[in-house]
Amino acid sequence: MRIQLAGSIAALTLAACSQPAAAPGAAVTFDPNDPSVVAALDSMVSLAREGANDANAEQTIAPLNAESDFTFLTGDVLIAGKEEILKAFRDTYSHIRRQRFAPIARRVRLIAPDVALYVGTGRGTFQDSTGFISDPVGLGNTAVFVRRDGAWRLVHFHQSVAP
């Protein structure tokens, strides 16, 4: 019963998000593949990837316009709050000289006029402080962006590592 109730609530929430509020009788539509949104998010993510490849926490997070309470999930680690995430990235990057991450595929999709998903896969290596270069590893990422006051802002990021 609880699972059914949770599923019903989730379905209603998604349904509510998928249709923008409109004046009665007015038709409001949006393009889930809006090229201007795709271009804006591609630019933000590309700049963040450059920061990550340089093992620079601030340059990784700054282009994403992250909310102060955004969340980061990877494996069994969930970190909440921009400052905590920056702290974790700084610690991780203190052991890494450089990364080389190359995107393979990505998909940007608006699920509401001001909510977008950025989903991507890629492959990369890292070089640690001793000069060791890792074997290539696959990564899958999902980022949730919201548009506030005309600016796209990161609210959640999930990363999975694949051998």
N, C-alpha and C positions, 0 to 999 in steps of 0.2 A: 504494500500500500504506500509506504514512504517513497519507494522508488518511482511509482506511478505519479505520485503527487509532485515529486521533484522534477520528473520529466514534463509534467503538465505546466509547471511554473516556468521551466526553461523554455518550452515551446511558446508560451504566452509572452515571455520576455523578448525572445527573438522576433516574434510577430510584431510586437510593439516597436522594436528597433527598426524593423524593415520598412515601415511606412512613416514618412515624416508627418508631423502635425500640419494640418491645412485647415483653412476656413471651410465651413460647411459648403459643399457643392463645388469647391475649387479642386482642380486636379493638380497634384504636385508629383512630379516624377524626378528621378535622378538616374544618371548613368552609372551602373556599378563598375564600369570600366573607364570612367572619366579620364581622358588622356592628361588633363592638367594635374589631376591628383596623382596619377601614376608618375608623371615627370617630377613633381614636387617630392614625393616620397623616395623615388629612385635617387634623387640628388642628395637628400638627407642621409639615406642609408650608405651611399657611396662615400660620402665624407666621413661617416662613422667608421666604415671599413678601413679607410686610410689611417685613421687614428688607431684602430685595433692592430693593423699591420705594423704600425710604428710602436706598438706596445705603450700607448699613451692613453691613460684612463680618461683624462679630461677631453682630449680630442675625439675619443670614442663616444662619449656621452653628449657633449655639447651640441653637435649638429642635429641631434634627435629631439631637441626641445623638450626633454623629459620633464614630466610632472614631478613635483617634489616627493610624492608618495607612490611613484611607479614601482612595479614589481619585476623581478628577474628570477626566472626559474630555469635550472639546469640540473639534470639528473635528480638527485634527492635533496637539492639545495634550493631553498626559496629565500630570497633576500628582498626586503621591503624598504623603500625609501631611497631617494637619490643619493644622499650622503653615505648611507651604508653600502650601496652598490659601488659608488666611487671608491670607497675604502677597500672593498673586496677586489675591485679591478686593479687598484694601485698595488695591493699586495701580490696579486697574481702576476702582474706585469713587472714587478721588481725582480722576478726570476726569469724573465723572457727578454731576449735582446730584440727579436723581430719575429713577426708572423708573416706567412704568405697564404692568404685566403683568396681563392678564385671562385666567384659565383658560377653555378652551373645552370640553374633555372630559378625563376621567381614569378610570383603572381601577386598582383595588387588587386584588391576587390573592395569596393565600398559595400558595406552591409546596411548603411543608413547614410544620409547626406553628410553627416559629420563624424562617421565612424568607418575606419578602413583597416583591413588586414593586409599585412605585408608578409608573404610566406616565401621562403627561399631555401635552396640547397646549395652546397658548395663543398669544396675540398681544399685542404690546406695543410701546412706544416708550421712548426714553430722552431725557433732557434733559442736555446736557453743561454744563460749567462756564461757557460763554459764553452759554447760554440757547437754543442750537440744539436743536430737537426733531426726532428722527429720524422717517423714514417708519415705519409699522407693519411689524413683522417677526414671522414665525411662529417658534415654538419648540416643539421636542419634547423631552421629558425622560423619563428612566428612572432611578429610584432603587431601590437594593437595600437593604433593611433586615433586620437580624437581631434577634431578641429574646434578650437576655442578662440573666440575673438579673431577669426580669420586665419589663425596659425595652427598648423598640424603639430601635435604634441604626443610623444610616446607615453603610454600609460602601462603597458605590460610587454615584456619580452621573454620568450621561451627559446631555449637552445637545447638540441639533442645531439649527442655525438654518436656517430655510426662508424663501426670499424671498416 
